[in-house]
Amino acid sequence: QVQPVESGGGLVQPGGSLRLSCALSGSIFSINVMGWYRQAPGKLRELVARIITGGSTYYADSVRGRFTISRDNAKNTVYLQMNSLKPEDTAVYYCNIVGAGFDIWGQGTQVTVSS
């Protein structure tokens, strides 16, 4: 069974950086979209960034210029480099991978930005 494994969350001070990783284990025929979402307490889950086959990217306005999404197709892994972190970036971050016949989510990783 295909299962994403996330890593890289943690506690960081405002202005700091973190890098999230989401590695997809198992046999994958084709991946179309790899993305990151986040959900803060009391709020709806929101799209942070996504990257599609071919390399086109999308970023939420709140993170554009600070976050960078990338993927390693050979490793079936998607990354989210987060710089200049703000307290409002605090949330559980989830990776989402969509392909031919599947739409799967990671278990979530906590990111806390606080001094």
C-alpha positions as CSV (number, residue, x, y, z in Angstrom):
1,Q,0.0,0.0,0.0
2,V,1.3,3.4,-0.9
3,Q,1.9,5.6,2.1
4,P,3.5,9.1,2.4
5,V,5.9,9.6,5.2
6,E,6.4,13.2,6.4
7,S,9.3,14.6,8.3
8,G,10.9,17.9,9.2
9,G,8.5,19.7,11.4
10,G,9.3,21.2,14.8
11,L,9.6,24.3,16.8
12,V,11.4,27.3,15.3
13,Q,11.7,31.0,16.3
14,P,10.2,33.7,14.1
15,G,12.4,34.4,11.1
16,G,13.8,30.9,11.2
17,S,13.6,28.1,8.6
18,L,12.4,24.6,8.3
19,R,12.4,22.0,5.5
20,L,9.5,19.5,5.3
21,S,9.9,16.3,3.3
22,C,7.2,13.8,2.2
23,A,8.5,10.5,0.8
24,L,6.1,8.2,-0.9
25,S,6.8,4.5,-0.4
26,G,5.5,1.8,-2.6
27,S,5.1,1.4,-6.3
28,I,3.8,4.5,-8.1
29,F,2.7,4.4,-11.7
30,S,2.2,8.2,-12.2
31,I,2.1,11.2,-9.9
32,N,0.4,14.3,-11.3
33,V,0.3,16.7,-8.4
34,M,2.3,16.9,-5.1
35,G,1.2,19.5,-2.6
36,W,1.4,20.8,0.9
37,Y,-1.6,21.9,3.0
38,R,-1.8,23.2,6.5
39,Q,-4.5,23.4,9.2
40,A,-4.2,25.7,12.2
41,P,-6.4,25.2,15.3
42,G,-9.9,26.3,14.7
43,K,-9.3,26.9,11.0
44,L,-10.0,25.0,7.8
45,R,-7.3,23.1,6.0
46,E,-5.7,25.3,3.3
47,L,-3.5,24.8,0.3
48,V,0.0,26.1,0.9
49,A,1.8,25.1,-2.3
50,R,1.7,22.5,-5.0
51,I,3.8,21.4,-7.9
52,I,2.5,19.5,-11.0
53,T,4.1,17.3,-13.5
54,G,6.3,19.5,-15.6
55,G,7.3,21.7,-12.7
56,S,4.7,24.4,-12.6
57,T,4.1,25.6,-9.1
58,Y,1.4,27.4,-7.1
59,Y,1.7,29.3,-3.8
60,A,-0.8,30.8,-1.4
61,D,-0.4,34.5,-1.2
62,S,0.5,34.2,2.5
63,V,3.6,32.2,1.7
64,R,4.7,33.3,-1.7
65,G,8.3,34.5,-1.6
66,R,9.0,32.7,1.6
67,F,8.2,29.1,0.9
68,T,9.6,26.9,-2.0
69,I,8.1,23.6,-3.1
70,S,10.2,21.1,-5.0
71,R,10.1,17.5,-6.0
72,D,12.5,14.6,-6.6
73,N,10.8,12.3,-9.1
74,A,13.4,9.6,-8.7
75,K,12.7,9.4,-5.0
76,N,8.9,10.1,-5.2
77,T,9.6,12.9,-2.6
78,V,8.2,16.4,-2.3
79,Y,9.9,19.1,-0.2
80,L,8.7,22.4,1.3
81,Q,11.5,24.8,2.2
82,M,10.0,27.4,4.6
83,N,12.0,30.6,5.3
84,S,11.2,33.7,7.2
85,L,8.7,31.8,9.3
86,K,6.0,33.8,11.1
87,P,3.9,32.8,14.2
88,E,0.9,32.6,11.8
89,D,2.6,29.8,10.0
90,T,2.0,27.6,13.0
91,A,-0.1,24.6,11.9
92,V,-0.1,20.9,11.2
93,Y,1.3,20.5,7.7
94,Y,0.0,17.7,5.4
95,C,1.4,16.5,2.1
96,N,-1.1,15.4,-0.6
97,I,-0.2,13.4,-3.6
98,V,-2.6,12.9,-6.5
99,G,-2.0,10.5,-9.4
100,A,-3.7,8.1,-11.7
101,G,-6.4,6.6,-9.5
102,F,-5.2,7.8,-6.1
103,D,-5.4,10.8,-3.9
104,I,-3.5,10.3,-0.6
105,W,-2.5,12.3,2.4
106,G,0.3,12.2,4.9
107,Q,-0.2,11.9,8.6
108,G,0.7,15.5,9.2
109,T,3.7,17.1,10.9
110,Q,3.5,20.0,13.4
111,V,5.2,23.2,12.7
112,T,5.3,25.7,15.6
113,V,6.8,29.2,15.2
114,S,7.3,30.9,18.5
115,S,9.8,32.8,20.5
